[in-house]
Amino acid sequence: MFKKPHCPVIALEEHYWDAELEKTFTGSEAGRPGLQMEQLHDLGALRIKEMDEAGIDIQVLSHGAPSTQKLPADTAAALTRRVNDRLHAVVTGNPQRFAAFAALPTAVPDAAADELERTAKLGFKGAMLHGLADGVFLDDKKFWPIYERAQALDLPIYMHPSLPQADVRRIYYDDYVKDFPMITRATWGYTVETATLAIRMVLSGVFEKFPKLKIILGHLGETLPFLLWRFDSRAKLYGVKLAKNPSEYIKQNIVVTTSGMCSAEPLDCTIAALGHDRVMFAADYPFESAQEAGEFMDHTPLAELVREDIAFKNAAKYLSLKS
């Protein structure tokens, strides 16, 4: 057991899998190797043990990719409701250790907005969406009812990666997937896909329409904090027509987590770009280095008040969470 920060630790990108929803997953999205499957299905003793070993006091549980983003419209709302109700039962069974992000039936955006509101009444802390919604980027205006409702409820939407679109995978990655299977996922594909979504949301005008909308990005912002100057300088050069510089929307509407980024150097860069008040802790559970993520929070050279903000206070503020 290592010495954790002198405050509770809230972790925000902590996945599980629902048995009924899992049956709808196909191809490379169906199943996970070895211990991961056991971890994803466990919401009891094993998870609590690993949380304790990693120094995590509270997990905000969310369904792993692709979650409900590929369900057909005729079944999406009903199945998503059952998934969220089962997750709610887990949280109410152990409210000192668990909170939750809702899954949303994006195939029917109005129903997704209603589900966000329904789960908010159950105490959910927002929602998590994964990658494309049946091949469509989530900046598309048909999804804006979700964002309108999220702003009205003052709840964040966590944009989590999923596999790139099939043609993108074929053109960009297929000749390397055999020898480097993670190239489409956390090694590179996830970052490109989710950063592209975030930029598309800036360009779409959704943040102008809903200026108080809060979006969460994992992995220290999917490289966006490192490119703010470039976004603004090219936007000015080529006459991008937005009310503000692109960087201002990123700083105003996006907060980030440390998921999958247990390294001091990118954390320093992200804090310099966005400020430590827009960074939150995530261990990206389940993965082999959950304890490493906790140790990272303990050993990274940060002022203690900054460490407490990242580990606890920022999540408590943005998600209305308490220890």
Number of C-alpha atoms within 10 A of each C-alpha: 9 13 12 18 19 12 16 17 29 29 31 29 29 22 23 24 23 18 11 12 17 18 10 14 17 10 6 8 14 12 14 12 7 8 11 16 14 16 20 21 15 15 19 12 9 13 19 18 12 16 22 15 15 22 25 25 18 24 25 23 27 25 27 24 23 25 27 28 23 19 22 14 14 10 12 20 24 13 17 24 19 14 22 24 15 12 26 22 11 17 21 14 12 12 14 13 17 21 25 28 31 31 26 30 30 27 23 18 20 18 19 24 21 17 24 28 21 15 22 20 11 14 17 23 24 26 25 26 27 23 25 24 20 16 12 13 19 21 20 13 15 13 20 18 16 24 26 18 20 24 17 13 15 18 25 24 24 25 21 23 27 25 21 22 15 11 10 14 16 12 9 15 19 17 11 12 14 10 9 12 13 15 18 23 16 16 12 13 21 22 23 17 23 27 19 15 19 23 17 16 20 22 17 15 17 19 20 15 12 17 14 18 23 21 24 24 25 27 23 28 24 22 16 21 20 17 11 18 14 12 15 16 12 12 15 13 8 8 8 14 11 15 10 12 18 22 21 14 21 21 15 16 19 22 26 24 28 29 23 19 18 22 13 15 10 17 20 15 14 22 16 12 18 21 14 20 16 23 27 30 28 30 30 22 27 20 17 11 15 23 20 16 26 27 19 18 25 19 14 15 12 14 8 13 14 18 23 20 21 25 30 24 24 22 25 16 12 18 19 13 16 13 14
